[in-house]
């Protein structure tokens, strides 16, 4: 049954994404804030399909911890689910993404419209400089910045190395960090086609005040909170 549901969902997702992508030329001329509002229906639409077809629901805890000011959001990364759910939960924000994602037909068009910070990771220090420069600009424009500190999707129950880029941006920009944990990989695994029914729990932690902290300490506190919450979710 899960296989059949997953096939139906994949087809519905493709049609929905194609529809939004074909509308993208009409969205492009608007400013970044307007484009964000116009694109805001995409993620809820996909999540609704996921709930109706695959039986995957979501529970969000700690939404009261989301600050009014722009911040750096550092989230656990296990599947494609959180890239959708965070769009539904967070106020206006911009993503830090691999440049190659913009080349994916249809999906890449929509990602490009959201004005992400697209990095070429092979550039090393140049990519980090771009992150700090572009990240500060978007924070000043009122957009929070969303990063996955582990850099790639990690299977449920495992942990990756937390890279320092997000913490460094928060330190340089003088903004707080908002940590996010979830157990999406339990129901929609890394690169998994089959989705399992159930309720994904997302937990938004208290903000980490970065005042007076070095990037290494910010990164350490973020990892400690996220992984501690992952143990409780597991």
Buried (B, 14 or more C-beta within 10 A) or exposed (E): EEEEBBEBBEEBBEEBBEEBBEBBEEBEEBEBEEBBEBBEEBBEBBBEBBBEBBBBBBEBBBEEBBEEEBBBBBBBBBBBBBBBBBBBBBBBBBBBBBBEBBEEEBBBBBBBBBBBBBBEEEEEEEBBEBBBEBBBEBBEEEBBBBBBBBBEBBBBEEEBEBBBBBBBBBBBBEBBBBBBBBBBBBBBBBEBEBBBBBEBBBBBBEBBEBEEBEBEBBBBBBBEBBBEBBEEBE
